[in-house]
Amino acid sequence: MHNPGHRFQAQDRLAGGAQYIGGRLTQGTSGRTHAVVNPATGEEVYTYELASTADVDAAVAAARAAFPGWAATTPGERSDALHRFAAVLAERAEEFAQAESLQCGKPLKLTREFDVPGTIDNTAFFAGAARHLQGQSAGEYSGDHTSYVRREPIGVVGSIAPWNYPLQMAAWKILPAIAAGNTIVLKPAELTPLTSLLFAEAATHAGVPDGVINIVTGLGKEAGEHLVGHPDVAMTSFTGSTAVGRRVAEIATSTVKRLHLELGGKAPFLVFDDADLEAAVHGAVAGSLINTGQDCTAATRAYVQRPLYEAFVERTGALMASVRVGDPFAPGTDLGPLISHAQRDRVAGFVDRARGYARVVTGGEAPQGELKSGAYYAPTLVADAAQDSEIVQAEIFGPVLVVLPFDTDGEGIALANDTPYGLAASAWSRDVYRANRATREIKAGCVWVNDHIPIISEMPHGGYKASGFGKDMSAYSFEEYTQVKHVMFDNTAVARKDWHRTVFGDRP
């Protein structure tokens, strides 16, 4: 292995613990410790005490106390704070990249070129967006009354983020919320809290007031559910599996709070027979293996029109077999480990069960030798599975792509829509009319044409169907963290008296 035993370089910054409440790091009070494990080696790199429900209460209280002052700041003041925040993140980019790679097993080149720059860009975007939150135009819509709409912050936001993109998910939750004038309590996944804590600490360093951003690191059943159900939390934002999303929705409805859910995905990759085959093959490998397949927008179901089917399977299998699996910190590594051995075993179970009804073209095993101690799994291509089979319908969350043939365009689009999910999809064709039909008829929150996976801060991310509702990034997500108020002025005293007589008569 390349330089085994990487040390968490930012450990000194987080020496105070894994809870960030009111601008300060503290230890949890649950009495139970948890270790952050490097999934490439199985080595413990950071140990901390988990949050209790009392810690959640303290974080919510800090956010609630900070809300009036932060909500009263001008959009320009919030914008200035976020611009300073983006500058601090840029100065510490390498620190964030290494911490993200260490806790997640992502190749360092991915965190350097994608995760960290994307987070900095998102921070800069919301710094600008903070100045552009608008209501509707004012006007006289009823006689002598003038109406207009105010957009106001909601209050304390309670957010729960997953382990696959800890830094970016922290940014997607925190930035639009605080840009709109809210305060927030974020619970990152207990497996990957490091960059979320560093993110909050960097915000304080940039001048974001204490209590505006709070982090509680605890278990979902204890800290997470308590945060969702807390009566002082006005909005819940959750990213994770559809099954857990249903539980979050049940708890959130008990206090009738605003709810934002970004849930599972099973993205189709639709290849028409006029597509550029080589481009589609490379797109399928990149789109399915991004972040070791632990991405709810990753390409997981490739539907290939029959004239290209066998060539696509052969070339995709060969390209997958050439992907370099190894130490995330080694310069030549393309694919790192899964987040844990438990997740690796879960992925392997899907592939092993599929051997009875489908063809495993390449992969389908855990590497041995020097990678044996890590949570690695080889890039895997499965062909000829039935549409209703488990490996086609269920979210695997690993480096596995399933390929199926189709005949007519309508059949391909119908197959693409034939899962409960609707987060993302892609269509591959040289024919603009064919591609346009696919973008119109595929039921997903994002449809790429002749590409798969890129995202940008200016455009929304979010799903249809069982993939949830609400948007991350973009001005659409900014608006999600506001509430709309209608303000109506009576322009004449006479009108006010006439209305009184109409309702109550001529009583004094």
N, C-alpha and C positions, 0 to 999 in steps of 0.2 A: 504493500500500500504506500502511496505517496504521503510522506510526513504524517504517520498515524498519530492519534492523540492530540488533535488540534485543541488549543485552549480557547475558552471563551474570552476574547480580548477585552470585552466591555464589562467583565465581571465586577471590576472595582466600582463602576458607575451604579451597579445594582446591589451593592453590598448591604443596603438597608432592607432588602426583602423583595417580595414580588407583588406587593399591593401598592398602588400609587393613589393616595387619597389626600385631597386638599393641597396638592403641590409637593408632597413628601412621600418617600418610600417608607413602607412599614412592613413588618412581618404579619402574616396571617395569624388568626387566633383559633383556628379549628383544632389545633393539637395534632394535625396530621401533616406529614411532609410528602413532597412529591419531587421527582427528579426529571429534569430535562435530559433526554438521552440522544446522543448522536446516532441516528439510524444507520449510518455507514459503518459504525464500529461496535455499537452496543454500549459505548462508554458514557457514563454519567458526566455531564458537563456543568450542571447547575442544579442545586437542591434548594428548595424553598418550602415554607409552610403555607398550606392552602388557606384560602379565605373561608371564613364562616359566614353565617347569615348576619352576624353582628358587624362583620366587616362590610358587607353589602349595605347595611343600614347606615354605617358611617360614611360610605362613599356617596350614597344618595343624599344624605344630609349635607355633605360638602357641596355637591352639585346644586342642591336646592338653595343653599345659602349664597352661592356664587351667581345664580341665575339673574336676580334683579339687576345687579350691576353690569353683567355682561350683556343682557338684553337691552340695556339702556345705552350701550355704546353705539356710535354711529357706524353705518356701513363702512365708511372710510377708515375708522379706527380698527374695525375687525379685519379689513383688507390689509392694512399695514402690518398687523400682527401676523397674518398668514404669510405675507411676503417675507417677513423676517424668519418665520418658521421654515419656509422653503430654502432660504439661504443657509440656515443651520443644518438642515438635512443634506444639502449639497456638500457642505464642509465635512460632514461625517459620513459620506456615502460609503466609503470602504468599510467602516465599522459596521454599518447596517448590513452591507452585503455579506460580510463574513458571519455575522451573527445569524442571519437568515439561513445561510447555507448550513451552518453547524446544527441548528435545531431541526431543520426540515430535511436535510439530505439533498437539497437542490445543488446542481453544479454551480460553482462560483461564477462561471461566465454567465449563467442565467440570471442570478441575482444582481450581478454588476450591470448587465445590459438590459434587463427587463424589469425586475421587481423594484429595485431602488430608483432608477430613473423614472419609472412610471409613477411611483409614489411622489417624487419631487414634482413632476409635471402636474399631478392631480392637486397637490398643495397650491401650486402656482395658479392653476385654473380657478380654484375656489377663492383664492385671494382676489382675483378679478371679478368673479361672480358675485362676491359679497356686495359689490357696489351696484349690482344690476337687478336686484329683486324688486319687482314692480307689481302693483295691483292693476286693475282695469282703469280705463279712463273715467274721469268724473263727468257727470251729465245730469240733466233734468229728465227723469224717466216717469215722473208722476207729478203733474201740475207744477207747483212752485217749490217742489222739493228737489234738492241736489243730492245725488248718491255717488259714493265712491267705495272702492274696496281697499282694505288694508291687509297686508300679509304680515303676520306676527309670529314670533317664535312660539313653540308649543310649551316648552318647559324643560324638565329633566328627561333625557332620552336614555333608555336602557338598551344596550346593544350586546349581541353575542356573536362572536366571530369564529370561524373554523380554523383548522390547522394547516390547510393546504397552501394558503397565501397569507400568512399572519400579518406581515407588514402592510400589504396592499389592502387587506380587508379592514385593518385598523383605520387606514386612511379613508377608505370608502365610507366607513361608519362615522368617523369623527368629523371629517372636514365639512361636509354639507351641513351637519348638525350645528357646529359652532359658527360656521359662516353665517347662518341664519339667525344667530343670537341665542341658541339653546346651550345648555350644558349637558354633559354626557357621563355615563358610567358604562365602560366597556368591559365585558368579560371575554378575554381571549381563551382559546383552547388551552387546557392545562398542560398539553404536550409541548406547546410552542408559545410561551408568553414573552420571550426575551425582547423581540423587536417592538412589540406593543408597548412594553414598559419603557424602552429606549425612546420610542416615538413620543410618549407623554412627557418624558423628562426633557426631550429636545424642545417641545412646545413651551414648557416653563422657561427654559433657557432663552427662548425667543421672545418672551414677554407676555405669553398668554397667562392671564391671572390664575392664581391658585383656585382649584375647585372646578374650573371649567372643564377639564379633562381628568377623569378618574379611571383607574384600572383596578379590577378585582380579579384575581386569579384563583379560581376554585372549580369544584366539580359541577357539572351541569345539573345534577339532581338536587344539589344543595344550593350553591351560590346562584346558578343560572335560573332555576325556577323561582327562587326568592326574588331575584331582580325583576323577572318578567311580571310577577304578581304584585310587586311593591305598589302600594297606593299612591306614593309620591312620584312614581314614574309615569309620565304622560304619554310616552310613545315607546314601543318596542321594535327594534330592528334585528332580525335574525338571519344569518346565512348558515345553511347546513342541509342535512338530509330532509327529504319530504316527511319521513316518519316523525322525526323530532319536531319539524315545523308544525305538524298537526297538534302536537302536545303544547308547543308554545302558543298557538292560536287559542287553544282551550283555556289556558291560564290567563292570557291577555284579555279575553272577552269577559272574564269575571269582573274586571274593573273598567271595561268599555274604553280601553286605550287605543290610540292609533297603532296600526300594525303594518310592518313592512317585512316581507318574506322573500328571500332569494334561496330557492331550494334546489333539488336535484336536477340532473339533466341526463339525456341519452342522445347526444347530438347525431343526427344523420349526416352523411357525406354522400351526396347524390351526384353520380358521374354519368352524364349522357354520352351517347355513342359518338358525338362529334367533339368531345372534349380533347384537350391536349393531354395525352396519356402520361407523358413524363412529368408534366406539371402536377397532374392529379396524384400520381404516385408519391412524389416528394411532399405534396401538401398533405396527403393521408398519413405519411409517417411522422411528419412534424406535428400535425394536428392531433394525432392520437397519442403521441409520446410526450407532449409538453408536460413538464412537471411530473414525469413518470406516470402520466395518465391520470393524475390526481387533480383533475380540473373538470368542473361540471359542464364546461363548454367544449371539452375535448371531443374530437371525432371518435365515435365508438361504433357506429353502424355504417359501413360503406355499402351503398346500393349502386351497383355498376350495371349499365345496360349490357345485355348479353354479348353483343359483338366485341366488347372490350373486356369482358369478365375474366377469362383465363389469363390474358396478358397482364391485366391489373394484378391478379392474385400472384402470379409468378414474379413480377417486378417488385411489387410491394414487399413480398416475403424476402427477396434477395436484399433489398435496401434495408429492411429491418434487421436482418442478420448482420449487417455491417455497422450498426450503431454501437458505439463504444460505451460499455457499461463500466463504471468504476468509481473511484474516490472522487467526491464532489470538488475537492480542492486541487485535483490534478488537472493541468491545462487541457489535456486532450479528451476529457470525459464529456460524453454527450448525455448520458442518462445516469442519474443517481439512484439511491435506494428508495423504497416506499417509506412511509412515515414510521412504520413499526413492523416488527415480526408478525404481530396479529393481523395487520392489514395485508402483509405479504401472503400469509396463509389463507386469508379470505379470498384474495385474488386467485391464488392457486386452486382453491376449491372450485371456483367457477369453471376454470379451464379443465380441471380433471374430470368434472362431471360432464363437460361437453364432449369429451372423447368418445362417449357412447353414441352420440348422434351427429357429430360434425368432424371436420378434418382440421387438425392442428398443423398448419403449414410450416411455421417456424416458432421457436421459443417454447413456451409451455413448461419452463422449469426454472429453478433458482440456481444461479451460478455457484460453482464450487471454488475450491482453491482459496486464494487470498481474500475473496469477497464473501466467503462462507459465513463469517460472523455478522455481516450486515443484513439489512432487510431488503436484499436485492431480488429482482425477478426479471427474467429476460424479456425483451420486446416480443410480443406474441401476436401472431396472425391466425385467425380461425376462419375457415371457409365452409360453406354449404350447410349452415345451421338453418333450422326452420324459423320462420318469422315469429312464431309463438313460443319459441324455446327460451329458457331462462337466460342464456348468455346474450340473447338479442334484446330482451325486454327489461332486465334488471340493471341497475347502475352498479358497475363493477369497481370503478375508481382505481384503475391500475393500467399498466401498459399493454392493453389488449384491444385489438381491432377485429371486428367481425365483418366479413364480406359476404353479401348475398347478391344474386343476379335479379334483374327485372327485364321485362320486354317493352312495354309501352311507357310513354312519358307519364300518363295518368296513373299507371300502376306504381311507378317509382315514387311519385309524390304521395300516393296513398300509403305506401309502405313507410315512407319517411315520417308521416303523421301518426303511424300506428303504434304509439306508446303513450303512457299517461303524461309524459314530459313534453315541454316545449320551451326550452331555454335558448338553444342555438342550433344552427344548421348551416350547411353550405351546399351550393349547386355549382357544377362544373360543366361549362358548355361554351362553344364559340358563337352560338346563336343568341343574339340579344333577346329575341322574342321568347325563346325557350327558357332562358335564364329569368326573364321577367315574370313568366308564368310561375316558375318555381318560387320566386321571392314573394309573389302574391298569395300562393296557395299553401305554402308550408306554414304551419302554425307554430311559430317560434318567435321569441323576442328579438333575435338577431339572425339574419340570413346573409352569409357572405357569398359572393360570386367569384369563383376561381381563386379562392383563398380560404383559409380556415384558421381562426384563433385571434387575430390582432384586435386590440381594443384601443380606444382613444378617449381622453378625458371629456371631450366636447359632446360625445354621443352616449345615449343611455344604455345600460346593461340591466336586463331583468327578463322574467319569463312569462309564458302563457301556461295555462292548465296547471298540472301538479308541480310545475317549476316555480310557482309562487306569484306574487304580485308586488308592484312597486319597482322603482328604478334606482340603480346606483350610478354614480358619475353624472355628468351633464347638468344642465339647468333643470331637467325634470326631477333629478334627485334632490336638488336644492329646494324646489317647491314642496317636495314631500315632507320636509322638516319645518313647514310653516302651517299655520291655520288662517283661514280666510274670514275676515270680518266685514260685514256691510255697514257702512256709516251713512246716515241719512239726515240731512238738514232741512228743516222747515224755514223757508226764506222770508215768510211774512207772518206777523203776529195775527193778522186777520185770518189767514188760512188755518192757523192753530185753533182760533176760536170757532171757526166754522166746523172744523172736524169735531170739536168738543160737542157742539150743538147736534151734529148729525148722530153722534153715538149716544149722548145722554139727554138730549132735549134742551129746553131753555132753563133748566134748573140753575140757580145761582152757584 
